[in-house]
């Protein structure tokens, strides 16, 4: 499998830790994760946005591990936060989890089905 990160020279540079486009060739497996939220194994939801964001990443890692993948396989992600007040928390947790990996990425500020939830992230991973 070949992964190529693309930031077109005749378009604006990315505004953050992402790549505008990711080209994947020769992939043998593609996994689409449903949006993961900050619910722990015991069903609890942390009140703090940073703790929720960290739990989201734990849940993403668990789902990827279940199919034999890691965060290195993530090529696209969509992050939904319920308020711009949660942006910093989202970025901190993303930085901790993703390091300098830069998948294609979209950020949306919108409501979630459960008002206790502050962040949801879905990813596409390839191998």
Helices and strands as residue ranges (DSSP letters): E 2-6, E 21-25, E 30-32, E 36-37, H 49-66, G 71-73, E 74-81, G 84-86, H 87-98, E 104-109, E 119-126
